[in-house]
Every structure is written in structure tokens, then in C-alpha cells.
Amino acid sequence: MQNKDGLLAALIVLFFIGDGRATFISVLAIPTSIIASFGVMWVGNVTLNSISLVVLAPAVGIVVDEAIIVVENIFRHIHDRHDCRLR
């Protein structure tokens, strides 16, 4: 089930952004943020219970959302720069 969720998220990002490289960057944000979260939890000696999982799920969503926004802004600036050079 989890593999299908990650694939679905990647396909949605690919659909909206339309670039494989940007999708790859956004898809890398998901496992990176989860691994980093578990690392911080381990260092802070926080147990993995339902409360920590409830907090972790929206946090990962926020990280992925921010990664998509950053990639979209980068593409917009690159596109605007190419438009200025063509004029």
C-alpha cells in the first residue's frame, strides 16, 4: 500500500509540474524528510506512538508541499529569464 501511495504522489506531481527532474526532486523530499524526522526523534529519545505519527504525517506533507513550491518558482524564474533574453 505504501508503494502505491508514493507512486500516486509522484504521478500527481509529474502531472502538475510536467517535468521529470522536478518530480524527482519532489519525490526525494518524501523519504528524506521521513528519515530526518525519525533521526530527530531518535536523538530526542521520543518513542514512536500514535501521537508522534499523527504529527509526522502533516509535517511530511508540508515538506513535500514546500518542495513543490520551490521547484515551481525556480522553473518560473528560469522561464522568465529565457523570455527576457528572447526579446
N, C-alpha and C positions, 0 to 999 in steps of 0.2 A: 504494500500500500504506500509506503513512504517513497519508493522509487517512482511511482506514478505521480505522486504529488510534486516531486521535484521536476519531473518531465513536463507536467502541466504548467508549472510556474515558468519553466524555460520557454515553452511554446507561446505562452501569453506575452512574455517579454519580447520574444522574437517577432510576434505579430505586431505589437505596438511600436517597437523601435525599428524593426526591419533590417537589422544588421547583425551578422553572426558574431562579430568581435565584441560588440556592445552587449549582446546576450551572454556571451562567455564571461565577461566581466561581472555582470549582474548575477549570474549563476554561481560564480565563485564566492560572491558575498555571502551566500546562504551557509555553506559549510564552514567558512572562515569565521563567521560570527557565532555559530554554534560552538565550535571548538574553543574559541576565545572565551565565550561565556562559561563553558564548563571549566576552563582553566582558572578563571577568576573565582568561580565557585569553589574549586579545589583549594586554591590558595587561601580563600577566606574561610575554609572549613565549613561550608554550607552544604547541608545534606540535600539530596535530590528527592524532593517530595512534591506533592501536588501544588503547593503554593509556588515553589520555585519554577515548576513547569508552566504554571499559568502566567507567570511574569516573563518567562523566557520566550514564549510564543509571540506575544505582541512585540517584544524587543527585536526579534529576528525579522519580523515584518517591517518594522521601522527602518532597520538597517538596509533591507532589500529595497524599500521604497526610496530611501535617500540615495542609494547607489544608482538606481534608475534615473532619478532626477539629475544627478551629477553627470551621468553619461549623456542624457538628453541635452543638457546645457553645453557640454563640450561639443557635441555634434552641431548644435545651433551656432556656436561661435565659429567653428570651422566652416560651416556652410556660409555664414555671413561674410567671413574673410574671403572666401572664394568669389562671392558675388561682388564684393568691392573691387577685387582685382580684375574682374571681367569688364567693369565699366570703364 
